[in-house]
């Protein structure tokens, strides 16, 4: 029975297909499948193997990086609360720095592994990768020009963290702003100012930065006394006060060297200035200077040495004259004086006479 006998009246334009033609097409399709099934299977297995290896490699690298970051954090927590931890290690600073480095490394590892796997999968489909790579290069250049500020901020943040230029708890001067670092990010650094304000500084805008919390700091105090004071006695009193301070808590830890009297910094007719200096723990110079001023002032008062700016000795001995601020009488106030007569107005003439 011919296949055209099954044609319905509703579709008179349909091309008739015989049973022999349908069988021939099915045979050709089966032959094509039989010839290419091995290629499909090979390609599918290659893609599956690439995905499995890429995912396993990504998982292994991310786990290794996570363990490395946890180990760095544990080393910071081990000395937290000790004297060494208070001097050299800031746990929050180490934690944020390690987390930022770990995030960058994990992102880079994922991008490289998955990107390579994607290119290998496209190669398994026998797709020419040269035009694709050229287009990606052009697109990357365009994106780089369009987002150059973002890229600059990101790269600057990465190098700042890797080089450990500053961290949480450091007092820094970033040029555009200064204060204590409260958070370090890959794009923005947060600073707490002296008045409590928070500055958001883009890492790409930082051209120079001064870290006031690394190494050591210097506490300098100027003591201004009268030029008639005995310098040897002033030096002895200051030495006793600073030696007592160096033995007390917590100044014995904050002072990293003996307090030195550098000598006369300035000599004037009514005063002379003695410079006192000491090497201190980073970030503690301001507190050490305040304590030095406090103790030196008390010691000088106890020794009877007057500093410039106090109440003059003459003011304590005699009271002020109440008439000192009164002006002398004027000759113009007396009508009988020649000056008063000359200054008085002339009488008006009588026009009725």
HELIX and SHEET records of a PDB file:
HELIX    1   1 UNK A    3  UNK A    6  5                                   4    
HELIX    2   2 UNK A   19  UNK A   78  1                                  60    
HELIX    3   3 UNK A   83  UNK A   88  1                                   6    
HELIX    4   4 UNK A   91  UNK A  124  1                                  34    
HELIX    5   5 UNK A  129  UNK A  146  1                                  18    
HELIX    6   6 UNK A  148  UNK A  162  1                                  15    
HELIX    7   7 UNK A  203  UNK A  205  5                                   3    
HELIX    8   8 UNK A  231  UNK A  247  1                                  17    
HELIX    9   9 UNK A  251  UNK A  254  1                                   4    
HELIX   10  10 UNK A  285  UNK A  303  1                                  19    
HELIX   11  11 UNK A  313  UNK A  317  1                                   5    
HELIX   12  12 UNK A  331  UNK A  333  5                                   3    
HELIX   13  13 UNK A  338  UNK A  343  1                                   6    
SHEET    1   A 5 UNK A 198  UNK A 202  0                                        
SHEET    2   A 5 UNK A 188  UNK A 192 -1                                        
SHEET    3   A 5 UNK A 178  UNK A 184 -1                                        
SHEET    4   A 5 UNK A 171  UNK A 173 -1                                        
SHEET    5   A 5 UNK A 210  UNK A 211 -1                                        
SHEET    1   B 3 UNK A 217  UNK A 225  0                                        
SHEET    2   B 3 UNK A 272  UNK A 280 -1                                        
SHEET    3   B 3 UNK A 260  UNK A 267 -1                                        
END                                                                             
